[in-house]
Amino acid sequence: MNKDLNNLTFPELLTEYCFEKWLAPKTQQSYAGPVRRLRHYFGEDAYPGDISRRMVNRWRSAILSSPQNPNGIAATSWNNYARHLRALYNFGIEREYIPLEKNPFHGVAVRELQRRHKTLNASDIARAREALELCRRYEVIKHEPSPLHPAWFWSVVVEMFYHTGIRLNQLLTIQGRDIKLRQRTFVASADGAKNGRETTLPITEALYPHLLTLMRSASVAGFTRGDQLFNVNRFSERHRRDVMDTWQVERFFNRLSHYSGGRITPHRFRHTLATDLMRSPGRDLHLTQAVCGHTDIRSTLGYVHNDIDTLRKYLEQRGA
């Protein structure tokens, strides 16, 4: 540790911040990334106290996407960097770990273009299901792994994302004890939630048989109630890890996208569910917020879009 507590290095400042705030490992990573990018630009020897507002603006110009820099990062990424670094500097200045009076990251956010969330249409979902069903039949008939092996397991994963809209990290933290088939509910733990809150969600009629298949297969494989339930390594002839991780899931979805002919990701299922719920005649903003686990209602409002046919009819009222 630097003996000069009034001028800590970036690694020391980050360590103090994470220790005092008692941040979860994944949250710590969300701060480490922007700090790493900043040090890459200004140099490993740069101290937090060396950074001025003008230097921050120069860094922003260098890495932000623009006509002069088409390969730069998106505005949302920059604002994410600025938000984390602003919080880190607020902490450092308040604790007198940084010899500055003003935070150089105040007021450096940029306007973000409000684009619609990327969703899946009915054809995308139908092709994904068809690809998985073909692979499942291949494995049954040929008794050998298909390109989407084990297809039955990945079908359950896809249906889980489609019917619940949970996040990938929430899926990975589900244990056998979290599935209540008799009550037709499951628990999405706080560990995998972005808002850090545990949520109990319903198991729909369409999802039930898929989870029943998974639970029965887990029982045959000797799972305990505390084991990771969605763990491809316990059902596969190819996978050899102890627990399923994000890399394995993302790799599967890359392969599924290839075989189904369209980009498919867990988060697009989430966007699709929220969009469909807010498009339905009986839409309810607060129920959709509860399903998605949004802390801020504004996140849910982002899925409210006017139906194009409704807009057309409204405009047609004017006449020729």
SETOR-99243 format. One record per residue: x, y, z of N, C-alpha, C, O in turn. Coordinates in steps of 0.02 Angstrom, whole numbers, padded with zeros to 5 digits, always signed. Example, Ala and Ser with C-alpha at 12.3 -4.5 7.8 and 13.67 -1.06 7.14 Angstrom:
2
+00660-00284+00390+00615-00225+00390+00660-00165+00390+00712-00166+00423/+00642-00112+00354+00684-00053+00357+00645+00002+00394+00670+00057+00402/
END
This chain:
320
+00042-00061+00000+00000+00000+00000+00044+00062+00000+00092+00068+00038/+00026+00109-00043+00060+00174-00045+00054+00207+00024+00000+00212+00052/+00111+00231+00050+00110+00263+00116+00074+00330+00115+00049+00352+00166/+00070+00361+00056+00036+00426+00051-00038+00414+00039-00060+00405-00018/-00077+00413+00093-00148+00399+00088-00187+00456+00056-00246+00449+00042/-00153+00513+00046-00187+00569+00014-00177+00569-00062-00200+00615-00097/-00144+00518-00087-00133+00514-00159-00125+00441-00179-00070+00419-00199/-00180+00403-00174-00177+00332-00190-00171+00319-00265-00190+00361-00306/-00145+00261-00282-00144+00240-00351-00214+00215-00370-00256+00206-00326/-00226+00203-00434-00291+00177-00455-00306+00108-00425-00361+00098-00400/-00258+00061-00427-00272-00004-00396-00287+00001-00321-00331-00033-00296/-00251+00045-00286-00263+00054-00215-00331+00086-00202-00366+00066-00156/-00348+00135-00242-00413+00168-00235-00470+00119-00247-00520+00119-00211/-00462+00078-00299-00514+00029-00315-00521-00022-00259-00577-00043-00242/-00465-00043-00231-00466-00091-00175-00503-00061-00115-00544-00095-00085/-00487+00001-00098-00519+00034-00041-00595+00041-00053-00635+00031-00008/-00613+00059-00114-00683+00069-00130-00723+00004-00124-00776+00002-00094/-00696-00049-00154-00730-00114-00152-00734-00141-00081-00784-00172-00062/-00682-00128-00042-00681-00153+00027-00732-00116+00070-00769-00148+00107/-00734-00050+00063-00781-00011+00105-00854-00022+00083-00898-00025+00126/-00866-00027+00018-00934-00036-00007-00956-00109-00004-01015-00123-00013/-00910-00153+00008-00923-00225+00012-00960-00249-00051-01015-00277-00048/-00928-00237-00108-00958-00252-00173-00952-00326-00190-00902-00358-00174/-01001-00352-00224-00999-00420-00248-00946-00426-00302-00929-00376-00335/-00918-00486-00313-00865-00495-00363-00882-00468-00432-00841-00436-00464/-00943-00480-00456-00961-00457-00522-00966-00381-00525-00951-00350-00576/-00987-00351-00469-00990-00278-00466-00920-00249-00466-00907-00197-00496/-00874-00282-00431-00805-00261-00431-00776-00261-00501-00739-00216-00520/-00794-00311-00540-00770-00315-00609-00797-00257-00651-00762-00233-00696/-00859-00235-00636-00888-00181-00674-00850-00115-00662-00852-00070-00705/-00816-00109-00605-00775-00050-00592-00704-00060-00618-00673-00012-00641/-00680-00121-00615-00611-00135-00637-00603-00122-00711-00550-00100-00733/-00655-00137-00751-00650-00127-00823-00637-00055-00843-00589-00042-00879/-00678-00007-00821-00665+00063-00837-00597+00088-00812-00564+00127-00846/-00577+00066-00752-00512+00086-00726-00456+00060-00771-00407+00095-00784/-00464-00001-00794-00414-00032-00838-00409+00007-00904-00354+00019-00929/-00466+00026-00933-00466+00063-00995-00435+00132-00986-00398+00156-01030/-00449+00164-00930-00421+00230-00916-00345+00227-00910-00310+00268-00939/-00321+00177-00874-00248+00171-00864-00213+00151-00929-00155+00170-00941/-00249+00114-00972-00220+00097-01037-00208+00160-01078-00158+00164-01114/-00253+00208-01072-00246+00270-01112-00196+00318-01081-00153+00345-01116/-00200+00329-01015-00157+00379-00982-00091+00351-00957-00046+00388-00939/-00085+00284-00957-00023+00254-00934-00030+00222-00865-00068+00247-00823/+00004+00168-00854-00001+00131-00791+00024+00172-00732+00005+00159-00675/+00066+00222-00745+00095+00262-00690+00051+00321-00671+00066+00357-00623/-00003+00332-00707-00047+00389-00692-00082+00379-00625-00104+00324-00609/-00087+00433-00587-00123+00432-00523-00192+00464-00532-00200+00506-00577/-00241+00445-00491-00307+00478-00496-00303+00553-00491-00340+00589-00524/-00257+00578-00448-00250+00650-00439-00220+00686-00498-00221+00747-00501/-00192+00648-00546-00162+00679-00605-00213+00695-00659-00200+00734-00704/-00273+00666-00654-00322+00670-00707-00365+00733-00700-00396+00744-00648/-00367+00773-00752-00407+00834-00753-00469+00824-00797-00474+00776-00835/-00515+00871-00792-00575+00868-00834-00556+00871-00908-00585+00835-00949/-00509+00912-00926-00487+00917-00995-00458+00851-01021-00469+00832-01078/-00421+00816-00978-00392+00752-00997-00447+00700-01008-00443+00659-01053/-00499+00703-00965-00556+00657-00973-00590+00670-01040-00608+00623-01076/-00600+00734-01057-00631+00751-01121-00589+00727-01180-00615+00705-01231/-00524+00732-01172-00479+00709-01226-00483+00633-01234-00483+00608-01290/-00487+00598-01177-00496+00524-01180-00562+00506-01212-00566+00461-01253/-00614+00543-01194-00680+00530-01223-00679+00538-01299-00706+00496-01335/-00647+00590-01323-00642+00602-01395-00603+00547-01430-00617+00530-01487/-00555+00519-01394-00512+00468-01425-00546+00400-01432-00531+00363-01478/-00591+00384-01385-00619+00316-01386-00693+00312-01406-00719+00258-01420/-00727+00370-01407-00798+00370-01423-00809+00366-01498-00773+00397-01537/-00859+00327-01518-00875+00320-01588-00898+00386-01618-00938+00422-01587/-00873+00402-01677-00891+00465-01711-00876+00455-01785-00845+00406-01804/-00897+00503-01827-00880+00498-01899-00805+00493-01910-00782+00460-01956/-00766+00525-01867-00693+00521-01873-00665+00458-01842-00608+00438-01857/-00703+00426-01798-00680+00365-01764-00737+00313-01764-00765+00299-01712/-00754+00285-01823-00811+00239-01828-00804+00175-01788-00854+00142-01774/-00744+00157-01770-00732+00096-01732-00730+00108-01656-00712+00063-01618/-00747+00168-01635-00746+00183-01564-00804+00151-01526-00847+00119-01557/-00805+00160-01460-00857+00129-01419-00922+00169-01424-00922+00228-01443/-00977+00137-01407-01043+00168-01410-01052+00218-01352-01015+00215-01302/-01100+00262-01359-01114+00311-01307-01133+00278-01241-01115+00301-01188/-01171+00222-01246-01191+00187-01185-01130+00160-01148-01129+00160-01086/-01080+00136-01185-01019+00110-01153-00980+00167-01119-00956+00159-01063/-00975+00223-01154-00940+00280-01123-00975+00303-01060-00943+00315-01009/-01040+00309-01063-01078+00332-01005-01071+00282-00947-01071+00302-00888/-01065+00219-00963-01054+00168-00911-00985+00179-00879-00979+00176-00817/-00934+00191-00919-00868+00206-00892-00871+00267-00847-00847+00267-00790/-00902+00321-00874-00904+00384-00837-00941+00376-00771-00921+00405-00720/-00996+00339-00771-01036+00329-00710-00995+00294-00656-00996+00314-00598/-00960+00241-00675-00920+00204-00626-00861+00245-00600-00846+00245-00541/-00827+00278-00646-00769+00318-00625-00790+00379-00585-00753+00400-00540/-00848+00408-00600-00873+00464-00561-00886+00442-00489-00868+00478-00442/-00916+00383-00480-00928+00357-00412-00862+00344-00376-00856+00357-00316/-00814+00318-00412-00748+00303-00382-00713+00367-00360-00684+00370-00306/-00717+00419-00402-00686+00483-00385-00724+00518-00328-00693+00549-00285/-00790+00513-00328-00828+00542-00272-00804+00513-00206-00795+00549-00157/-00795+00447-00205-00772+00412-00145-00702+00436-00127-00688+00453-00069/-00657+00437-00176-00587+00456-00163-00580+00527-00139-00540+00541-00094/-00618+00574-00168-00615+00644-00147-00644+00653-00077-00616+00690-00036/-00700+00620-00064-00732+00625+00002-00687+00598+00057-00684+00626+00112/-00652+00543+00043-00607+00512+00093-00538+00544+00093-00495+00525+00133/-00527+00593+00049-00462+00627+00042-00407+00578+00021-00350+00585+00041/-00426+00530-00020-00377+00485-00050-00351+00513-00116-00300+00490-00142/-00386+00565-00142-00366+00597-00204-00359+00672-00190-00406+00702-00164/-00303+00702-00208-00293+00774-00194-00327+00819-00245-00295+00859-00279/-00393+00812-00251-00433+00853-00296-00493+00880-00259-00517+00850-00211/-00518+00938-00282-00578+00966-00252-00639+00952-00295-00695+00946-00269/-00629+00945-00361-00685+00933-00405-00675+00867-00442-00619+00847-00459/-00731+00833-00453-00730+00768-00487-00724+00780-00563-00768+00811-00592/-00670+00755-00595-00661+00766-00667-00712+00729-00710-00715+00740-00770/-00750+00684-00680-00799+00645-00719-00870+00671-00712-00917+00640-00737/-00878+00728-00678-00944+00759-00674-00959+00793-00741-00918+00830-00768/-01019+00779-00768-01040+00814-00828-01007+00793-00893-01006+00831-00941/-00980+00731-00895-00947+00709-00956-00988+00656-00994-00965+00630-01045/-01048+00641-00970-01091+00593-01005-01114+00623-01071-01118+00684-01077/-01129+00581-01119-01152+00604-01184-01223+00577-01197-01245+00529-01165/-01258+00609-01243-01326+00589-01258-01326+00522-01294-01287+00511-01341/-01369+00477-01273-01375+00411-01303-01434+00410-01351-01488+00436-01336/-01424+00380-01409-01479+00372-01456-01526+00318-01429-01504+00264-01410/-01590+00333-01428-01639+00287-01399-01663+00239-01454-01711+00253-01490/-01631+00182-01458-01650+00131-01506-01693+00078-01472-01687+00067-01411/-01734+00046-01510-01775-00008-01482-01732-00067-01463-01679-00080-01492/-01755-00103-01412-01720-00163-01391-01724-00215-01447-01775-00221-01481/-01671-00253-01455-01670-00305-01506-01709-00366-01481-01694-00393-01428/-01759-00385-01520-01803-00440-01499-01802-00495-01551-01772-00489-01605/-01836-00550-01534-01843-00607-01579-01914-00609-01605-01962-00600-01567/-01922-00622-01669-01990-00630-01694-02010-00703-01694-01970-00747-01676/-02072-00717-01713-02097-00786-01710-02057-00833-01753-02047-00891-01735/-02033-00809-01810-01993-00852-01855-01926-00870-01824-01903-00926-01830/-01895-00821-01791-01831-00834-01757-01839-00891-01706-01798-00937-01703/-01891-00886-01666-01902-00935-01612-01921-01003-01642-01898-01054-01617/-01962-01003-01695-01981-01066-01727-01921-01101-01756-01915-01162-01751/-01876-01064-01788-01816-01094-01818-01769-01122-01765-01739-01174-01774/-01764-01086-01709-01721-01110-01654-01749-01175-01626-01711-01222-01614/-01814-01178-01615-01845-01239-01589-01838-01297-01639-01826-01354-01619/-01845-01281-01703-01839-01333-01754-01768-01361-01756-01759-01422-01761/-01718-01318-01752-01648-01340-01752-01634-01386-01693-01600-01437-01700/-01660-01367-01634-01650-01408-01575-01686-01475-01580-01660-01526-01558/-01746-01475-01608-01784-01537-01615-01750-01584-01664-01749-01644-01653/-01723-01558-01718-01687-01599-01767-01625-01630-01734-01609-01689-01746/-01591-01591-01694-01531-01617-01659-01551-01669-01607-01515-01718-01597/-01607-01658-01574-01630-01707-01524-01646-01773-01557-01627-01826-01532/-01681-01771-01613-01698-01832-01649-01635-01868-01675-01631-01929-01672/-01588-01829-01698-01524-01858-01722-01490-01897-01666-01465-01952-01676/-01488-01867-01607-01455-01900-01550-01492-01964-01529-01460-02013-01510/-01558-01963-01533-01597-02022-01515-01586-02078-01565-01579-02136-01546/-01585-02061-01629-01579-02112-01681-01507-02136-01690-01495-02196-01696/-01460-02089-01691-01390-02106-01704-01351-02125-01642-01297-02155-01646/-01377-02108-01584-01342-02122-01520-01273-02090-01519-01224-02120-01495/-01269-02030-01545-01206-01993-01544-01222-01919-01538-01276-01897-01557/-01175-01879-01513-01188-01807-01502-01201-01770-01567-01169-01782-01618/-01248-01725-01565-01264-01681-01621-01224-01616-01612-01190-01607-01561/-01227-01571-01662-01192-01506-01654-01218-01464-01594-01182-01420-01570/-01279-01479-01571-01307-01442-01514-01317-01489-01454-01367-01485-01419/-01269-01531-01443-01273-01582-01390-01265-01551-01321-01226-01504-01312/-01302-01577-01272-01361-01620-01277-01423-01579-01294-01441-01534-01256/-01454-01595-01349-01508-01553-01376-01567-01547-01329-01597-01494-01324/-01584-01601-01293-01642-01598-01248-01629-01548-01192-01675-01511-01172/-01567-01546-01168-01550-01500-01113-01553-01427-01137-01582-01385-01103/-01524-01414-01195-01524-01346-01220-01594-01323-01239-01608-01263-01237/-01637-01370-01257-01707-01352-01269-01740-01326-01205-01778-01277-01208/-01724-01357-01149-01751-01333-01085-01725-01263-01070-01762-01220-01047/-01660-01253-01084-01630-01186-01072-01665-01133-01114-01682-01080-01088/-01676-01148-01177-01709-01100-01222-01780-01085-01198-01800-01027-01197/-01817-01138-01180-01886-01127-01157-01887-01089-01091-01934-01050-01079/-01837-01099-01049-01834-01062-00986-01825-00988-00999-01858-00946-00968/-01781-00971-01045-01771-00901-01062-01833-00872-01096-01853-00815-01082/-01863-00911-01140-01921-00886-01177-01981-00872-01131-02014-00821-01139/-01995-00916-01084-02055-00911-01042-02046-00867-00980-02095-00845-00950/-01984-00855-00959-01973-00817-00897-01937-00751-00907-01947-00705-00868/-01895-00746-00958-01857-00685-00969-01804-00672-00916-01780-00615-00910/-01784-00723-00879-01733-00713-00828-01665-00699-00860-01654-00714-00919/-01621-00670-00821-01553-00656-00846-01511-00720-00845-01526-00768-00809/-01458-00719-00885-01413-00777-00889-01385-00794-00821-01382-00852-00802/-01363-00743-00783-01333-00757-00717-01385-00786-00669-01367-00825-00625/-01448-00768-00677-01500-00798-00635-01509-00872-00652-01518-00913-00607/-01507-00889-00715-01513-00959-00735-01457-01000-00704-01468-01056-00680/-01396-00973-00705-01338-01010-00682-01338-01021-00606-01303-01064-00581/-01377-00981-00569-01378-00988-00496-01437-01029-00471-01444-01040-00411/-01480-01053-00517-01538-01093-00496-01514-01161-00472-01476-01195-00506/-01537-01181-00413-01523-01247-00385-01586-01290-00387-01641-01265-00398/-01576-01354-00375-01634-01399-00376-01688-01379-00328-01747-01386-00342/-01668-01353-00270-01717-01333-00219-01758-01272-00239-01810-01258-00209/-01735-01236-00290-01770-01176-00311-01831-01190-00355-01872-01146-00366/-01836-01251-00381-01891-01268-00425-01946-01303-00384-01934-01356-00355/-02004-01273-00381-02061-01301-00344-02114-01323-00395-02159-01284-00412/-02109-01384-00419-02155-01406-00471-02227-01411-00447-02274-01395-00484/-02237-01432-00385-02305-01437-00359-02338-01369-00353-02397-01361-00368/-02300-01320-00332-02327-01252-00326-02325-01214-00392-02353-01160-00399/-02291-01244-00441-02281-01212-00507-02247-01144-00499-02268-01094-00529/-02194-01143-00459-02154-01082-00450-02080-01100-00449-02062-01158-00439/-02039-01049-00460-01966-01058-00451-01937-00994-00423-01966-00940-00430/-01880-01001-00391-01847-00944-00360-01788-00922-00403-01743-00963-00418/-01787-00859-00422-01729-00829-00455-01690-00794-00400-01712-00744-00373/-01632-00821-00384-01595-00799-00325-01568-00728-00332-01561-00701-00387/-01554-00698-00275-01526-00631-00273-01455-00630-00301-01433-00578-00327/-01419-00686-00297-01350-00689-00321-01344-00673-00395-01297-00639-00416/-01392-00696-00434-01388-00685-00506-01426-00624-00530-01422-00607-00589/-01462-00590-00486-01504-00534-00506-01463-00470-00509-01418-00458-00468/-01478-00429-00558-01443-00365-00566-01459-00318-00508-01417-00278-00488/-01521-00323-00482-01541-00278-00427-01528-00309-00358-01543-00278-00307/-01499-00370-00357-01483-00402-00293-01542-00425-00254-01537-00434-00193/-01599-00435-00287-01660-00457-00253-01682-00527-00274-01681-00543-00334/-01701-00567-00226-01729-00633-00241-01801-00625-00264-01839-00585-00237/-01820-00664-00315-01886-00659-00344-01917-00729-00352-01883-00775-00373/-01980-00735-00335-02017-00797-00349-02062-00785-00409-02102-00738-00410/-02054-00827-00459-02091-00820-00521-02132-00882-00537-02113-00937-00515/-02186-00876-00574-02228-00934-00590-02198-00977-00645-02162-00952-00689/-02212-01041-00642-02196-01088-00696-02259-01094-00738-02309-01120-00715/-02257-01072-00800-02316-01074-00843-02329-01146-00866-02287-01190-00861/-02389-01156-00891-02409-01222-00915-02362-01246-00971-02345-01305-00974/-02343-01200-01014-02299-01219-01070-02228-01236-01047-02195-01277-01078/-02206-01205-00993-02138-01218-00968-02135-01280-00925-02083-01313-00922/-02189-01296-00892-02190-01351-00843-02160-01416-00869-02116-01444-00836/-02182-01444-00927-02155-01508-00949-02079-01507-00961-02046-01558-00952/-02053-01449-00980-01981-01445-00992-01942-01449-00926-01891-01483-00921/-01967-01413-00875-01934-01416-00810-01944-01485-00777-01900-01508-00741/-02000-01517-00790-02012-01584-00764-01960-01632-00793-01932-01673-00757/-01947-01626-00858-01896-01668-00890-01827-01656-00859-01790-01703-00846/-01811-01592-00848-01746-01576-00818-01740-01603-00748-01688-01631-00730/-01792-01595-00707-01790-01618-00638-01784-01694-00635-01747-01720-00593/-01819-01729-00678-01815-01802-00679-01745-01825-00700-01717-01872-00672/-01717-01792-00750-01650-01809-00773-01598-01794-00720-01549-01831-00712/-01608-01739-00684-01561-01721-00630-01564-01773-00574-01513-01790-00545/-01624-01798-00559-01631-01849-00507-01595-01913-00527-01560-01943-00486/-01602-01933-00589-01568-01994-00614-01492-01985-00612-01455-02032-00598/-01469-01923-00626-01397-01909-00626-01368-01900-00556-01308-01889-00549/-01410-01903-00505-01386-01899-00436-01376-01828-00410-01336-01817-00365/-01412-01780-00438-01408-01711-00413-01433-01708-00341-01478-01744-00322/-01403-01663-00302-01430-01646-00237-01469-01581-00242-01465-01547-00293/-01506-01564-00191-01549-01504-00193-01508-01440-00198-01533-01389-00223/-01446-01443-00176-01404-01383-00179-01359-01378-00240-01320-01331-00245/-01364-01427-00286-01323-01425-00346-01349-01375-00397-01409-01360-00399/-01305-01349-00437-01325-01306-00493-01368-01349-00540-01346-01400-00565/-01431-01327-00551-01477-01368-00590-01463-01365-00665-01461-01416-00698/-01453-01305-00690-01438-01297-00761-01363-01305-00771-01326-01256-00775/-01341-01367-00774-01270-01383-00780-01260-01434-00835-01268-01494-00824/-01244-01410-00894-01236-01454-00952-01183-01507-00942-01186-01561-00972/-01134-01493-00899-01079-01540-00888-01102-01607-00858-01068-01657-00865/-01158-01606-00824-01184-01667-00791-01225-01710-00840-01241-01767-00824/-01241-01683-00898-01283-01719-00946-01249-01732-01013-01278-01763-01057/-01188-01708-01021-01156-01708-01086-01098-01757-01091-01064-01772-01042/-01086-01781-01152-01028-01824-01166-00968-01782-01184-00912-01807-01187/-00979-01718-01196-00924-01675-01219-00899-01627-01165-00838-01615-01160/-00943-01601-01125-00925-01549-01076-00897-01581-01013-00923-01631-00988/-00843-01551-00987-00808-01582-00931-00794-01534-00873-00751-01548-00832/-00831-01480-00869-00819-01433-00814-00862-01453-00753-00908-01494-00759/-00845-01425-00696-00883-01440-00635-00951-01404-00635-01002-01434-00617/-00951-01341-00656-01013-01302-00658-01019-01270-00726-00970-01258-00761/-01081-01256-00746-01092-01222-00809-01079-01147-00799-01100-01119-00749/-01045-01116-00846-01030-01045-00840-01057-01007-00900-01085-01036-00947/-01048-00942-00898-01075-00899-00952-01044-00917-01019-01077-00913-01071/-00980-00935-01019-00946-00950-01083-00980-01009-01117-00991-01007-01178/-00998-01061-01080-01030-01119-01110-01098-01102-01139-01117-01125-01192/-01136-01060-01103-01202-01040-01127-01196-00997-01189-01231-01007-01239/-01150-00949-01187-01142-00904-01245-01117-00943-01306-01137-00928-01362/-01074-00991-01295-01049-01032-01350-01106-01072-01382-01111-01078-01443/-01151-01099-01339-01208-01135-01366-01252-01089-01408-01273-01107-01463/-01266-01029-01383-01310-00983-01420-01278-00959-01485-01313-00944-01533/-01212-00956-01486-01178-00940-01550-01189-00995-01601-01201-00982-01660/-01185-01057-01577-01198-01114-01622-01271-01118-01643-01286-01131-01701/-01316-01105-01596-01387-01105-01612-01403-01050-01663-01442-01061-01709/-01372-00993-01655-01382-00938-01703-01360-00959-01773-01392-00944-01823/-01304-00995-01775-01278-01018-01840-01326-01067-01873-01339-01061-01933/-01352-01114-01836-01394-01166-01865-01466-01143-01877-01501-01172-01918/-01487-01091-01842-01556-01066-01852-01559-01007-01899-01613-00986-01920/-01500-00980-01917-01498-00927-01966-01515-00857-01942-01532-00814-01982/-01510-00845-01877-01524-00778-01849-01492-00771-01781-01482-00820-01746/-01476-00710-01763-01443-00697-01699-01491-00709-01641-01544-00678-01636/-01472-00756-01597-01513-00773-01538-01469-00771-01476-01416-00801-01474/-01491-00734-01426-01455-00729-01363-01504-00733-01305-01564-00720-01314/-01481-00751-01245-01525-00751-01187-01559-00683-01176-01618-00680-01158/-01521-00629-01186-01550-00563-01171-01602-00543-01221-01647-00504-01206/-01598-00569-01282-01650-00554-01332-01716-00588-01313-01770-00562-01328/-01712-00646-01280-01773-00677-01254-01804-00631-01201-01865-00624-01198/-01762-00601-01160-01787-00557-01107-01821-00496-01138-01876-00477-01118/-01788-00465-01187-01818-00408-01221-01883-00426-01255-01931-00388-01255/-01884-00486-01285-01944-00508-01321-02003-00517-01273-02059-00496-01289/-01990-00549-01216-02044-00559-01168-02072-00493-01144-02133-00483-01144/-02029-00446-01124-02052-00382-01099-02090-00343-01153-02141-00312-01138/-02066-00346-01215-02100-00311-01270-02168-00342-01283-02217-00306-01293/-02172-00409-01283-02236-00442-01295-02286-00427-01240-02345-00415-01254/-02263-00427-01178-02308-00413-01122-02336-00342-01126-02395-00330-01110/-02294-00295-01146-02317-00225-01150-02355-00210-01214-02383-00156-01222/-02357-00258-01260-02394-00250-01322-02463-00283-01316-02508-00268-01356/-02472-00327-01268-02535-00364-01262-02592-00318-01239-02579-00268-01206/-02654-00335-01257-02712-00293-01237-02718-00284-01162-02738-00231-01138/-02700-00336-01124-02706-00331-01051-02642-00311-01017-02629-00330-00960/-02602-00271-01052-02537-00253-01025-02543-00217-00958-02588-00177-00947/-02495-00233-00915-02494-00202-00849-02421-00183-00834-02378-00227-00829/-02409-00120-00828-02341-00095-00820-02307-00123-00757-02249-00144-00760/-02343-00124-00702-02313-00146-00639-02302-00222-00637-02254-00245-00607/-02347-00260-00668-02337-00332-00671-02277-00349-00715-02238-00394-00699/-02269-00313-00770-02211-00323-00813-02147-00305-00776-02096-00339-00783/-02150-00252-00738-02092-00233-00697-02074-00289-00648-02015-00304-00638/-02125-00319-00618-02113-00374-00570-02083-00435-00605-02036-00465-00579/-02108-00452-00663-02083-00510-00701-02009-00499-00720-01968-00544-00714/-01994-00438-00743-01926-00423-00766-01878-00406-00709-01817-00406-00719/-01905-00392-00651-01862-00375-00595-01830-00307-00602-01774-00296-00578/-01864-00260-00635-01838-00193-00642-01846-00153-00577-01901-00150-00550/-01792-00124-00554-01796-00080-00495-01828-00014-00513-01868+00013-00474/-01812+00011-00571-01838+00076-00594-01892+00064-00647-01880+00029-00696/-01950+00092-00636-02006+00084-00683-01989+00111-00752-02019+00090-00801/-01940+00156-00756-01921+00183-00821-01890+00130-00866-01895+00134-00927/-01859+00079-00836-01833+00024-00876-01889-00013-00910-01883-00033-00968/-01944-00022-00875-02003-00056-00903-02036-00013-00956-02060-00039-01007/-02038+00052-00945-02070+00097-00993-02034+00096-01060-02063+00113-01112/-01970+00075-01060-01933+00071-01122-01960+00019-01170-01941+00018-01228/-02003-00025-01145-02033-00077-01187-02103-00059-01212-02136-00099-01245/-02125+00001-01196-02191+00023-01218-02184+00055-01287-02154+00108-01295/-02212+00022-01337-02210+00048-01406-02280+00046-01435-02319+00001-01422/-02294+00096-01475-02358+00097-01510-02358+00047-01567-02310+00044-01606/-02410+00008-01572-02417-00039-01627-02426-00002-01693-02465+00046-01696/-02390-00022-01745-02391+00014-01808-02460+00015-01840-02480+00064-01871/-02498-00040-01833-02565-00042-01861-02612+00007-01826-02655+00038-01857/-02603+00014-01760-02643+00062-01722-02627+00133-01745-02672+00175-01752/-02563+00147-01756-02543+00213-01780-02572+00226-01849-02593+00282-01864/-02571+00175-01891-02598+00183-01959-02672+00201-01957-02695+00247-01992/-02711+00164-01917-02782+00178-01911-02794+00249-01884-02841+00283-01906/-02752+00269-01837-02760+00336-01808-02749+00390-01862-02785+00439-01864/-02698+00380-01903-02684+00428-01956-02737+00428-02011-02752+00479-02041/-02764+00368-02023-02816+00362-02075-02879+00401-02058-02919+00417-02101/-02888+00417-01993-02947+00456-01972-02950+00524-02006-03004+00553-02013/-02893+00548-02025-02890+00616-02054-02924+00617-02123-02953+00668-02143/-02922+00561-02159-02951+00560-02225-02902+00582-02278-02845+00599-02263/-02925+00582-02341-02881+00599-02397-02866+00674-02398-02830+00697-02442/
END
